[in-house]
Amino acid sequence: MKAFTKCIKLLVSLILLLYTTFPFFWLLLSSIKYPIELYSIPPKFFPQDPTLKGYIAVLRDYEFVRSLRNTLIISLTTTSVALAIGTLSAYAITRLRFRGRRTLFLSFFITQFIPPIVVLIPLYLIMQKFKLLGSFQGVITTQLTFLLPYVIWLLYGYFIRFPYELEEAALVDGCSRFQAITKVILPLSAPGLVSTSIFAFVASWNDLLYALVIGMGRVKTISVKLAEYIGEARIVYELMFPGAIIGTLPVILLALVFQRFIIQGLAEGALRG
C-alpha cells in the first residue's frame, strides 16, 4: 500500500512538473525556429533546422541591451530601498508599542488587494508634478508603492515570532537597539531576507504597467521592449521569443543560486506565521 501511495505521489509530481515547465520549454524551442516554422499549422514542437539568428539579432539591438541594463538598475535599486525601509518598518511594527500600530500594519496588508492600475492615474499626476516622468527615479518611486508594503508584510510574518530573548540579551550586554538589529536580528533572519529580496526583485523585473506609463518610452525595461514586438501588422515572434528567454535567464539563475535560502525562508516564515 505504501509503495502504491508513493507511486501515485511521484506520478502527480511528474504531471505537475511537466505542466509548469512545458511553457518554458516550448518558448525555448520556439526561440531557435525560423519564422516559417513558427507559423506552421499544425505547429511543430521540435525545430527541423535550429538557428540562433534570433538571439544574435536581439543582442545586436542596442535598445534591447539598454533595456536589460535599465531593468537591472531599476530592479536592484528598488529591491535595495524596499528591503532597507521594509526591514526597519517591519521591526518597528513587531517590536515597538505605539498607537495605531495594528492599523498601520493592516493598511499595508490592504494595499495588496488594490490593483496597480487603480492608483496609476494619481501616481502619474504626482510624478508629473515633480517632473519625474520618463526618469529612473519616477519608475523606482512608483514601483516602491507596491513593493514596499509587500516587503513589510512578508518580513512582519517572520519577525513577529522571532525570539525576543535573543534581542533582549544583546541589549543587556550593552548593544544599542540598532546594534541588536544589525548583529542579532539580521544575521539570524538571513533566509527570510534573501527570499523576500528575490520576490521583490522578480516583481520589479517583471513590472510592465508602471515602467510603460511612467517611463514614457524614455526608460525602457525588458518588459516594455518585449511588448514593442507586438505590432499592428503582426507579432515578431522570431525576436520576441529569444528576447523573452534572455530576459528570463537572470531571474532563473537567481532562483537556482539562492534556492536553498528561498525554501528555508519560506519554511521558517510559514512555521513562524
N, C-alpha and C positions, 0 to 999 in steps of 0.2 A: 504493500500500500504506500509505503514511504517512497519507494522508487517511482511509482506511478505519479505521485504528487510532485516529485522532483522533476520528472519529465514534463509534466504539464506546465510547471513554473518556467522551465527552460524554454519550452515552445512559445509560451506567451511573451517571454523576454525577447526571444528572437523576432517574433512578429512586431513587437513594439520598436525594436531596434531598426528593422527594415522600414517600418512606417516613418520613423523620424529621420532616417538618414537617406532615404530614397530621393527626396527632392534635391539634396545637395549633390548626390552622385549624378542625377540627371543634369543638373546645372554644370557640373564638371565635365561630363561627356559632351554636352552641347557646346561648351566653350571651345572645343577643338574640332568642331564641324565646320564645313563650308556652308554658306548661306543656302545653297540648293538642297542640302540635306536637312537643314533646319525647317524648311518649308515643305518637306516631302510629306505626302499622305499615302498610306499611313505612316506615322512617324517611326523612325528607326532609332533604337536605343543606342547601339554601338556605331561609332563613325566608321565608314568604309575607308576613308582616306584622312586620317588625323592631321591637323595642321595647327601651328602656333601663330599663324598670321594675325589672329585677333589680339593675342597678348602683345605681340610686337607693335601693333597699331596703337593700342591704348597706352602702352608705356612710352611711345614716341610722342604722344599727345601732351603738350605742355600743360594744358588746362587740367587734364586728368591727374598728372603728377602733382600739380599745385593743389588740387582738391584734396589729395591724400595728405599733403603737408598741412593744409588748413584744418582738416579733420583731426589730425594728430594733435596740433596745437590747442584747438578748442577742447577736445576731449580730456587731454592731460590737465589743462588749466581748470576746467570746470570740475573735474573729479577732485583735484587737489584742494580747491577752495571749498567745495561741498564737504569734503572729508574733514578739513580743519575746523570749519564752523560747526558742522554737524556733530563732531565728536564732543566739542565743548558744550554744545546745546543739549545733547542727549545726556551728558554727565550732569549738567546743571538741573535738568528736569528730574533725574533719578535720585540725585543726592541732596540738593538744596531744597529747603522748605520756604515757599513764598506763595502769596495769594494769587490764585489764578493759574497755578502750575498744571493742574489737571485739564483745565480749559484750554490752556496753551497747547498741550500735547494733543488733545482732541482736534484742535484746529489744524494741526499738521496732518493728522490722520485723515480728516475730512477732505483735505486737498487732493488726496489720492483718488477720490471719486469724481473729481471735476475734470472733464475732457479738456485737453490743452487748447482746443480751438475756441472754447468759451472765453478764455482770457486773452486770446490772440489780439483782438482789436484794442483793448485797453493797453496791453503791453506795447503794441505798435505805436500808439499815440504817445506813450511815455518815452519810448526810445526816440521818437521823432522830436519831442520837446527838448530832450537832452542831446540831440544831434548824434545819436549812436546808431542810426540806421546804416546798414552796409559796412559795419565795423566788427572786428573781433570782440570788442568789449560789449557791443549790443547783443551778439549771439550768445556769448558766455553768460551775460546777465539774465537773459530770458531763459536759457536752459537751467540756470540755478533755481528758477521759480518752481520747477517741478522736481529737480534732483535733490535740492536741499531738504525739503520735507521728507522725501523718500529715504535719504540717508539717516535723518534723525529718527524716523520711525523704525528702521532696521536696528540701529545701534541702541535705541531705547530698550527693545526687547532683549538685547544682550547685556546691557549694563544693569537692568533692573534686578537681575538675580545674581549679580556679581557679589562675592563675599565682602561685606563691608569691614569685616575684622582685619583683612589684609591692609586695607587702606588706613584703618584706624591705628594699626600697629606702626605704619610708616609715619603717621602724624605724631604719635607718641615718641618715636625715635628722633623727632626734630625736623622732619620734612615739612615743607610748606604744602598747601593744597595743590599748587601747580606741580611741585616735585613729585607728589604722590601720584598724580595723573601720569606724568611722563615716565616715572621709574617703576611704577607698580601696575597701574591700570592698563596703560597702552601695551607694554610687553606681554602681559597675560591675555590681552584681548586681540593679539595679532591675527588669529584665524578669522575672527569676526570682522576686523578692519579690512583684511585683504579681500574677503568675499564681498563685503559692501563696496569696496573700491572698484572691483571688477564689474559688479552690477551697474554701478554708476557710470563707469567708463563705457560699457556696452550701450547703455541708454543714451548717453551723449553721442556716441559714434553713430548710432542708427537714427538719430533725430533728423527728420526731413522738414516738418512744418515750420518750426522756428528758424531753421537755417535758410529755408527758402524765402520766407517772408521778411524776416529781419535782416538777413544777409543781402537781400535785394540784388542777387547776382554778382555782387562785388566780392563777397566772401563765400565762395562755393565750397561745400563739403562733398564727400564722396556720394552721399545720398542724392544731393541736388544734381551732381554731374551725371549719375546713372539715370535720373529722371529725365534728363535732357535727351537721352537716346530715344525717348518716346515722342515721335513726331506726328504731324498731321497725316502724312502720306503712309508711313509705315514705322514699325518699331525696329531699330537697328540691333537685332539680336546678336549678330556676329561681333559687335563691340560691347553690348550690354552684358552678355554672359561672361566673357573674360574679365571685364571690369568688376563685375559682381564677385567673382572668385578672388581677385586681387584685393578688393575691399573687405572681403570676409576673412581673409587669412590672418590679419593681425589679431582679430577677436578670437579666432580658433586657437592660434598659438598661445595667446594669453591664458585661455581657459585650460589648455593642456599643461602649460608650465605650472600654473597655480591650482590645478585641480585638487590636490591634497588639502590645500588651505580652504578651498571653496566647500568641499564636502565636510571638513572638520568644523568650519564656521557655521554652516547650515545646521549640522547635527547639534552643536553646542547651543546655537540660538534657539532651536526647537525645544531642546531639553530645558533650557533656562526659561523660555517663554511659558 
